[in-house]
């Protein structure tokens, strides 16, 4: 989904003005993601062959902490960390050279280090903001029945839901995966804490203090997760935060769960993520590799592409480009429609066929009118593929040049 809500833009701009700074000092840089689907990587293979102890994890945060200790602030920590997420972890002396070479090669497959220049709004760059072209392997997605999000959730309830939904606790607990996600955890924790302070108007009176790095990757990762769940104003402020912060928190909570981290549902986290988690269930990969890719794409979409603009002088043409590239309501509506229909498309009820047909007709109409993100990706193999192979030859789908025809047909199916 390539939209940016007005509230997100306004809060970001007000945050920028309140700090009287040209650039957000915790800006994200774009992450280049190498497409995993073309490499035939199996999540389980990595976990079975990567047995380093968590106590020996050395992530990029270690290197960063040593360089930052000589300065009075950690202003550049976030930016520096993000550019180094693609390097492999340092192995211990107990690992053979053969294992080290194999692990390094495997890590290089996940992401590739690449300096990315400014991306013009609306421009698609492979591996950066082309998520709609990426084919995720979602794993055993389970649509959990009878979920009650109206009642308060605890870590136990959250854990049970994740288990029932097909996520496996500790299934992605390898040292390499933890090392890859640690910089992202740290940076998001800092960004979240910073915006919570600004939304509550305490940026100046109580400046946000970034996470202090210890140089121990395991400790830094757990501290970042703990910080996200311990922000006192997070739950209270949540309705006033841009939705992306809840989305990203949800993805990081799931990552913490499948990585076996303690405190994945500490404090207010279960109640903060429960609605979004249930809503996004079918969009979240169960395997570690693909969840990391999902997180990288999402960080690019919500923050990195936006943060690039702090150093750019806008004129009317640039404002127009930005709004056109980030506020396409049609694409947003298509995503919402696909998300709503997907859980019911294979129901035995007669109306489920109508839902599938309506989704396909809307998708086909969007495709023929040239809309970039014309399809809700999880619906492709789950629903649309089967429907298209069975029904595309019917003349009812020949729209010609009259858009009113499919419009009226879709309404008749849904009403």
JOCOR-V900317 format. One record per residue. N is the residue number from 1. SS is DSSP state (H for helix, E for strand, L for the rest). OMEGA is omega in radians with two decimals (999 if undefined). NEAR is the number of other C-alpha atoms within 10 Angstrom. Layout:
# JOCOR-V900317
N_SS_OMEGA_NEAR, N_SS_OMEGA_NEAR
This chain:
# JOCOR-V900317
1_L_-3.03_22, 2_L_3.10_20, 3_L_3.07_17, 4_L_-3.08_22, 5_L_3.11_12, 6_H_-3.14_13, 7_H_3.11_13, 8_H_-3.13_17, 9_H_-3.11_13, 10_H_3.14_12, 11_H_3.11_17, 12_H_-3.13_19, 13_H_3.13_13, 14_H_3.07_14, 15_H_3.13_20, 16_H_-3.12_17, 17_H_-3.09_13, 18_H_3.13_14, 19_L_3.14_15, 20_L_-3.10_10, 21_L_-3.13_11, 22_L_-3.07_11, 23_L_3.06_16, 24_L_-3.04_20, 25_L_3.01_17, 26_L_-3.09_20, 27_L_3.08_23, 28_L_3.00_26, 29_L_-3.07_23, 30_L_3.12_29, 31_L_3.09_26, 32_L_-3.09_25, 33_E_3.09_24, 34_L_-3.05_19, 35_L_-3.09_21, 36_L_-3.02_19, 37_H_-3.13_13, 38_H_-3.09_9, 39_H_3.11_10, 40_L_3.14_8, 41_L_3.12_15, 42_L_-3.12_15, 43_H_-3.05_16, 44_H_-3.12_13, 45_H_-3.11_9, 46_H_-3.10_20, 47_H_-3.11_18, 48_H_-3.08_11, 49_H_-3.08_12, 50_L_-2.99_17, 51_L_3.13_13, 52_L_3.08_16, 53_L_3.10_13, 54_H_-3.10_16, 55_H_-3.11_11, 56_H_3.14_15, 57_L_3.01_22, 58_L_-3.11_22, 59_L_3.13_29, 60_H_-3.14_26, 61_H_3.09_27, 62_H_3.14_18, 63_H_-3.12_15, 64_H_-3.07_21, 65_H_3.14_17, 66_H_-3.14_13, 67_H_-3.11_12, 68_H_-3.07_17, 69_L_-3.12_13, 70_L_3.13_9, 71_L_-3.08_9, 72_L_-3.14_7, 73_L_3.08_12, 74_L_-3.02_20, 75_L_-3.04_15, 76_L_-3.06_13, 77_H_-3.07_24, 78_H_-3.10_24, 79_H_-3.13_17, 80_H_-3.11_18, 81_H_-3.02_22, 82_H_-3.11_21, 83_H_-3.09_19, 84_L_-3.07_19, 85_L_-3.04_23, 86_L_-3.13_23, 87_L_-3.11_17, 88_L_-3.14_21, 89_L_3.09_23, 90_L_-3.09_15, 91_L_3.12_20, 92_L_-3.11_13, 93_L_-3.14_8, 94_L_-3.14_8, 95_L_-3.13_11, 96_L_3.14_11, 97_H_-3.14_11, 98_H_3.11_9, 99_H_3.14_14, 100_H_-3.14_18, 101_H_-3.14_10, 102_H_-3.13_13, 103_H_3.14_18, 104_H_3.12_17, 105_H_-3.12_12, 106_H_3.13_15, 107_H_-3.14_18, 108_H_3.12_14, 109_H_-3.02_15, 110_H_3.10_21, 111_E_3.11_22, 112_L_-3.10_18, 113_L_-3.07_15, 114_L_3.09_13, 115_L_-3.06_10, 116_L_3.13_12, 117_L_-3.12_9, 118_L_-3.14_10, 119_L_3.09_16, 120_L_3.12_15, 121_L_3.14_18, 122_L_3.13_15, 123_L_-3.14_10, 124_L_3.13_13, 125_L_-3.10_13, 126_L_3.09_14, 127_L_-3.11_20, 128_L_-3.13_22, 129_L_3.13_25, 130_L_-3.08_16, 131_H_-3.13_24, 132_H_3.12_16, 133_H_-3.09_12, 134_L_-3.10_19, 135_L_3.13_16, 136_L_2.92_22, 137_L_-2.99_18, 138_L_-3.13_16, 139_L_-3.08_14, 140_L_3.13_13, 141_L_3.14_16, 142_L_3.08_15, 143_L_-3.04_15, 144_L_-3.12_14, 145_L_3.01_8, 146_L_3.14_6, 147_L_-3.13_11, 148_L_3.12_11, 149_L_3.13_11, 150_L_3.14_9, 151_L_3.11_8, 152_L_3.10_12, 153_L_3.03_19, 154_L_3.10_17, 155_H_3.12_17, 156_H_3.12_12, 157_H_3.11_14, 158_H_3.13_22, 159_H_3.13_20, 160_H_3.11_12, 161_H_-3.13_17, 162_H_3.11_22, 163_H_3.14_16, 164_H_-3.10_15, 165_L_3.07_19, 166_L_3.08_18, 167_L_-3.09_24, 168_L_-3.13_18, 169_L_3.10_18, 170_L_-3.09_16, 171_L_3.13_18, 172_L_-3.01_26, 173_L_-3.11_24, 174_L_-3.11_22, 175_H_-3.09_24, 176_H_3.13_26, 177_H_3.11_22, 178_H_3.13_26, 179_H_-3.13_25, 180_H_-3.05_22, 181_H_-3.09_21, 182_H_3.12_25, 183_H_3.12_28, 184_H_3.09_23, 185_H_-3.10_25, 186_H_-3.08_27, 187_H_3.14_21, 188_H_3.10_24, 189_H_3.12_22, 190_H_-3.11_21, 191_H_3.13_21, 192_H_3.13_19, 193_H_-3.12_21, 194_H_-3.09_19, 195_H_3.07_22, 196_H_3.09_22, 197_H_-3.08_21, 198_H_3.14_21, 199_H_3.13_18, 200_L_3.04_12, 201_L_-3.11_13, 202_L_-3.13_15, 203_L_-3.06_17, 204_L_-3.10_11, 205_L_3.13_8, 206_L_-3.11_10, 207_L_-3.11_12, 208_L_3.11_17, 209_L_-3.11_11, 210_L_3.14_21, 211_L_3.13_17, 212_L_-3.10_15, 213_L_-3.12_23, 214_L_-3.05_16, 215_L_3.08_17, 216_L_-3.05_18, 217_H_-3.12_26, 218_H_-3.11_23, 219_H_-3.14_15, 220_H_3.12_22, 221_H_-3.13_24, 222_H_3.10_18, 223_H_3.13_20, 224_H_3.10_24, 225_H_3.14_25, 226_H_-3.14_18, 227_H_-3.14_19, 228_H_-3.11_25, 229_H_-3.06_23, 230_H_3.09_16, 231_L_-3.00_18, 232_L_-3.05_14, 233_L_-3.03_14, 234_H_-3.08_22, 235_H_3.14_16, 236_H_-3.08_14, 237_H_-3.00_14, 238_H_-3.13_15, 239_H_-3.11_11, 240_H_3.11_14, 241_L_3.01_18, 242_L_-3.08_20, 243_H_-3.09_16, 244_H_-3.11_17, 245_H_3.05_18, 246_H_3.10_22, 247_H_-3.12_19, 248_H_3.09_21, 249_H_3.11_23, 250_H_-3.14_23, 251_H_-3.14_23, 252_H_3.08_21, 253_H_3.09_25, 254_H_3.11_27, 255_H_3.13_30, 256_H_-3.14_25, 257_H_-3.08_25, 258_H_3.06_22, 259_L_3.08_21, 260_L_-3.11_17, 261_L_3.07_19, 262_L_3.10_12, 263_L_-3.14_17, 264_L_3.14_25, 265_L_-3.10_26, 266_L_3.05_17, 267_L_-3.07_18, 268_L_-3.04_21, 269_H_-3.13_25, 270_H_-3.14_23, 271_H_3.12_19, 272_H_-3.01_23, 273_H_-2.94_23, 274_H_-3.10_23, 275_H_-3.13_15, 276_H_3.14_17, 277_H_3.14_23, 278_H_3.14_18, 279_H_-3.07_12, 280_H_-3.01_14, 281_H_-3.08_19, 282_H_-3.12_21, 283_H_-3.06_18, 284_L_3.12_23, 285_L_3.13_24, 286_L_-3.10_26, 287_L_-3.07_22, 288_H_-3.12_25, 289_H_-3.03_20, 290_H_3.04_24, 291_H_3.08_23, 292_H_3.11_23, 293_H_3.10_24, 294_H_3.13_21, 295_H_3.13_19, 296_H_3.11_23, 297_H_-3.10_22, 298_H_3.09_20, 299_H_3.07_22, 300_H_-3.07_20, 301_H_-3.01_22, 302_H_-3.00_22, 303_H_-2.99_18, 304_H_3.14_19, 305_H_3.12_20, 306_H_-3.08_21, 307_H_3.11_20, 308_H_-3.00_19, 309_H_3.14_17, 310_H_-3.13_15, 311_H_-3.11_10, 312_L_3.07_12, 313_L_-3.11_8, 314_L_2.89_12, 315_L_-3.07_8, 316_H_-3.13_8, 317_H_3.11_9, 318_H_3.07_15, 319_H_3.12_13, 320_H_3.13_12, 321_H_-3.10_13, 322_H_-3.12_18, 323_H_3.12_16, 324_H_-3.10_15, 325_H_-3.04_16, 326_H_-3.11_18, 327_L_3.12_16, 328_L_-3.04_17, 329_H_3.14_13, 330_H_3.13_14, 331_H_3.12_20, 332_H_3.14_17, 333_H_3.12_14, 334_H_3.12_20, 335_H_-3.14_20, 336_H_3.14_13, 337_H_3.13_18, 338_H_-3.14_24, 339_H_-3.10_20, 340_H_-3.05_14, 341_H_-3.00_17, 342_H_-3.10_21, 343_L_-3.02_17, 344_L_-2.96_17, 345_L_-3.10_21, 346_L_3.11_15, 347_L_3.11_10, 348_L_3.14_9, 349_L_-3.10_10, 350_L_-3.08_9, 351_H_-3.13_14, 352_H_3.08_17, 353_H_3.09_17, 354_H_3.12_16, 355_H_3.14_22, 356_H_-3.13_23, 357_H_3.13_22, 358_H_3.13_23, 359_H_-3.14_26, 360_H_-3.11_24, 361_H_3.10_19, 362_H_3.12_20, 363_H_-3.14_22, 364_H_3.12_17, 365_H_3.13_18, 366_H_3.11_18, 367_H_-3.09_14, 368_H_3.12_14, 369_L_3.01_11, 370_L_3.11_9, 371_L_-3.06_14, 372_L_-3.12_14, 373_L_-2.99_22, 374_L_-3.05_23, 375_L_3.03_24, 376_L_-2.95_23, 377_L_-3.11_21, 378_L_-3.10_21, 379_H_-3.03_22, 380_H_-3.12_17, 381_H_-3.09_11, 382_H_-2.98_14, 383_H_-2.98_21, 384_H_-3.09_22, 385_H_-3.14_12, 386_H_-3.11_12, 387_H_-3.12_17, 388_H_-3.13_15, 389_H_-3.12_9, 390_H_-2.90_10, 391_H_-2.99_12, 392_L_-3.08_12, 393_L_-3.13_10, 394_L_-3.09_8, 395_H_-3.13_8, 396_H_-3.12_12, 397_H_3.04_15, 398_L_-3.02_12, 399_L_-3.05_15, 400_L_-3.11_8, 401_L_-3.09_8, 402_L_-3.10_9, 403_H_-3.12_12, 404_H_-3.11_10, 405_H_3.12_14, 406_H_3.12_19, 407_H_-3.13_14, 408_H_3.13_10, 409_H_-3.14_15, 410_H_3.12_19, 411_H_-3.12_10, 412_H_3.12_11, 413_H_-3.05_14, 414_H_-3.09_11, 415_L_999_5
